[in-house]
């Protein structure tokens, strides 16, 4: 997620968002935390950030993965699969193994 989209969030909230597996989880956390998302933040969460949200690991098809890294503009996300212990990325080309 772009750095400017994280402004106004606490370190704890940012960590929770980084561990989310999907947009629905991010929206749920925002609601639970009482955070009102800006139009830019809503667009990024709803798919405007330029990457395809994976539903499973492209290597082993497991749904047991976590977010490992998000680049500065939010267009590429790196995930770590807890099942096959490999990293994969998702960007505008979709999910693929590293």
C-alpha positions, 0 to 999 in steps of 0.5 A, spaced: 500 500 500 502 506 498 505 510 504 501 516 503 495 511 504 497 509 511 498 516 514 494 517 520 494 510 522 497 507 528 503 502 527 498 497 530 493 498 525 498 498 519 501 491 522 494 489 522 493 491 515 499 488 512 497 481 515 490 481 511 489 476 506 484 480 502 480 487 502 474 484 506 479 483 512 482 490 511 475 493 511 473 489 517 479 492 521 477 499 519 470 498 521 472 495 528 478 500 529 473 506 527 477 508 522 474 512 516 478 511 510 479 516 504 476 515 497 484 514 495 484 508 501 477 505 499 480 505 492 486 502 493 482 497 498 477 495 493 482 493 487 485 500 485 492 499 487 494 495 481 495 488 483 491 482 483 489 479 490 491 472 490 486 466 493 491 461 494 498 460 493 500 459 486 505 453 487 501 449 492 494 452 492 494 453 499 490 458 502 495 458 508 499 464 506 501 471 509 503 478 507 510 479 507 511 485 504 508 491 500 512 495 495 511 503 496 506 504 491 502 498 493 502 495 486 506 489 488 505 485 494 509 479 496 506 473 500 509 467 504 506 461 504 506 457 510 504 450 507 510 450 502 514 455 505 515 459 499 514 466 497 510 469 491 508 475 488 502 478 486 501 485 481 498 487 475 500 480 472 497 476 477 500 471 482 506 468 481 512 464 484 518 467 486 
